[in-house]
């Protein structure tokens, strides 16, 4: 056998297949596969009495609507409201309207919502972490729930 500096040594002329020394494949487990599986698992663990942003589909009850931006922020920040919370928000917007408000900041628990009172539309939502170091402009009222 001639080794031409390729470092093959005794492997030349050997007809058996060469298999790389790879670690054994992990056994299948009950963990979700991929992002979709993980997302489904997280959604299943959420309390069932909360209304998820996708379920809002832009409007709530009698007249309060959520802009697409607000729905996106709710999704990205993991914000969900119970049906009774949505009723309280609706009442707060009505109260702000009776006082002549045009744009209001609603504070409820750890969440803040900017609402166009005239359009009865939630413009954006944020959690406590997103509120830090934030300056709210063009707001003429605040309702604390």
N, C-alpha and C positions, 0 to 999 in steps of 0.2 A: 504494500500500500504506500502511496506517495502522499505526503501531507505538504501541500504547497503554501504553507504559512497561514492557512485558514483556521487553524486550531481545531480541526474536525477530528483528528486522531483516529480512533477506532470506529467512529460513527460512519465513515465512508465504507460503503459496501454493506452496511447493516440494513436489512430490508424491513425490520419491524418499525411500526410507526412511533414517532417521537411525540410524547404527550407532555405538555408543560406541567410543571408542578404547581397547580393552582389550589387554593384552599377549597375545601368542600363547599358546595352550594348550601346556603342556609335552608333549613327546612321551612316549609310554608307554615305560617302561623296565622293567628286570627286578627292580625293587625290590618287596618285598611290599606288598600294599595293605591298609591298615587294621591294627588291632591284632592280629587273628587271624593275618594273614599274617606280621607281624613276630614274633609269639609262636612260630609254627611254625618260622621261620628260626632263632630262638634255641635252640629245643629240638633242632633238627637238629644244631646245633654242639656240644651237650653230649657228653661222652664216653659211649660206649654201655655201658661196664661199670659205670655208676653206676645205682643204683636210685632212680628219681624218687619223690617223695612219693605221687603218684597211683597208682603201681604197688604201694605198700605196702598200700593199702586197709585200714588198721587193724591188720594183724597181720604178723608176720615169723616165718618158720620155726616152731620148736617151741613158742614161747609168748610172745615179746615182742610187745606190741601198741603201736600209736601212737594216741593220742587224736586227735580231730578238730582240737583246738587245736594239737597238735604238728605235724600234717600241714599245717595252715594256715601255721604259722610256717616250716616247711621250704620251702613254696612261696614265701612272701613274702621269705624271706631267701636263696633260691637254694641251699639245703642239700640235698645228695644223698649217699647212702652206697653204697659198693661192697658186693657180697654178702659179701665177707670181713669188711668193717667191721661188718655186721649180725651176723655170727656172733660177732665179738669183743664186741659190745655185749651179746648174749645171755649169753655166758660171764661177763661182768662183773656182770650182774644176778644170775646164779646164785651167783657168789662173794659178792656183797653179802648175799644171802639166807642163805647159810651162816654169815655173821658176825652174823646177827640184825638186819640193817638193815631199816628200813621205808621210808624215803625217801632216795634217794641222788642225788648229783651225779656224773654221768659226764663226764669230760673226755677228749676224743679229738681230737687235732690242734687245729684252730682252732674246734672245736665243743664245746658243753656241752649235756648233756641232763639234765633232772630226771626221775627215774623212780620210780614207785610200785613198790617191790620186791614188796610183798604181791600186787598185781594184775598184776605184770609188764607195766606200761603206761608208755610214755614220755608224760609229762605235757606237757612243752614242750621245744623245742630252740632254741638260739641260736648265732650265730656270734660271732667274736671282737669285732666292733664292738658287738653287742648286750650282750655281757658287761661292757663297760666301765662303771664306776661302779654296778654292780649289786650288790645285797645278796641273798644266797640265804638264805632262812629255812626253818625246819621240815625241815632236812636233817640226818640223823644219820650220814651217811657220804659219803665221796668216793672214787671209783675213778678212777685216772688210767691211761689206756690209751696 
